[in-house]
Amino acid sequence: MLNKALEDEHQAYVQYLSHVEAIGGLNSEPIIARIKEIADDEKKHAEMFRELIGSYLSAVPSTGISKTTVAGSIEEILKVNLAAEKEAVDFYSKIMEKIKAERRVFQLIFFIKFGILYS
């Protein structure tokens, strides 16, 4: 699950930067600047996942990338990226549910094995 999240962050970073290139016209500078800021946030998220997967879990972080979506107008760009952000939040919620469930299993195993209950 964490490698999929990492691949999604790779996708978001690339997609935001690609979408910036499609934006033009009067008063587009603030929109371009904001999308670049968001791309930087996505890059930081990817770095956090890579560190979590590699350093803390001793696993191999994915170098893959989820499928990107092309968008041409500012309206399309905002719609596509807002939907992707919602999907990311939903997926991260599933990760948190799995962590909570596995924590409960670990607590039960720990109690059975050592007779110690913790919260």
N, C-alpha and C positions, 0 to 999 in steps of 0.2 A: 504493500500500500504506500509506503514512504517513497519508493522509487517511482511509482506512478505520480505521486505528488511532485516529485522533483522534475519529472518529464513535463508535467503541466506547467511548472514554473519556467522551465526552459522555453516552452511554447509561448507563454505569456510575454516573456521578455522579447523574444524575436518578433512576435506579432505586434506588440506595441510599437517597436522601432520601425517595423515595416509600414504600419499604418501612418506613422508620422510623415513618411515620404509621400503619402497620398493626399495629405492635407495641404491646401493652398488657398490663396485669396486674401481679401482684406480682413484684417483683424484675426488672422489665424495664429499669430505668434503666441498668444497666451495659451491657446489650446495645445499647440505643439509643445510648449514648455511643460505644461501639466502632464501630457502623455509621456514625455521623456522622464519626468519625475516618477511616474507610476512604473515605467520600465525599470528604472533604477531600484525601486522597491521590489519588483519581481526578481531582479538579479540577486538582491540581498536574501530574499526568501529561498532561492535556489541554493545559495551558499550555506544557509542554515540547514537545509535538508541534507546537503552533501556532507556537512560536518556531523550531523546527527547519525546518518547512515554509516559513514566511514569511521569516524573517531569513536563514537559512543557505542555503536552496535557492531563494529568490526565487520561490516558488510561492504560490498562494492557498490558505490553510487552509480546509478544509470547515467549513460551519456546520451540516451535517447531523447526524443522530443515528441510531444503529442502533436496531433494534427492541427495546423494553423488554419485560420479562416481569412479569406481575402475580403476586404471591404474598401469601397472607393470614396464614399461621401462621409462627411463628418457624422451625419445621422447614422449611417450604417456602422461606422467605426464604434460609436458610442453604444449602439444596440448590441453588436457582436461582443464587445468587451465586457459590457455589463452582464450579459448572459454567462460569459465565461467566468466572471468573478463570482456570480451566484453559484455556479457549478462547483467552483473551488471551495467555497464556504460549506456547501452541502457535503462535499467529499471529506473535508477536514472534520466535519461533525461526525461522520462515520468512523474516521480514524480515532477520534476521542471516545466514541462508544466502544470500539474494540479494545482500546487501552483500559477503559473502566471494567469491561467484562473480564479481560485477562487478569487484571489486578485482583478481582474477586476470586478468580480461580487460584491465583498464586497465594492469596491469603488463606484459602481453604486448605491447599496443599501444605502450606507452612504450619497451619494449626494441627492438621492430622499428623504431620511428621514430628513436630517439635512441641506440640501442646501449647503453642504461644499464639495468642490472638492480638492483632494490632489493627489500628484503623488508619 
